[in-house]
Amino acid sequence: MKRFSKLARNATLLLLVAAVIDQIRRPADERTWTGNVSVFPYDLRIPTKQRLMERWWNPDDNRILTPKVFGVGWDINVFQVLKRVGVVG
């Protein structure tokens, strides 16, 4: 388990570095600090309350996995999980 955790941490760090390099290679006026490294979404902007709610509690988005509020990978849309198990309507 410890080995897997170290591997996951290193992979995440590698993806984060790749995301920063992706943005730095772009002209300054085209840097959005959001995008994808292969199939992994990233968002390196400062998190906002609105974006937190859009990703973690969004009844209008049917996806369970949404792009991370900050970082590389996915977050969980808790509303959709609770809806599918019948806790919320």
Order of alpha helices (4+ residues) and beta strands (2+ residues): alpha-beta-beta-alpha-beta-beta-beta-alpha
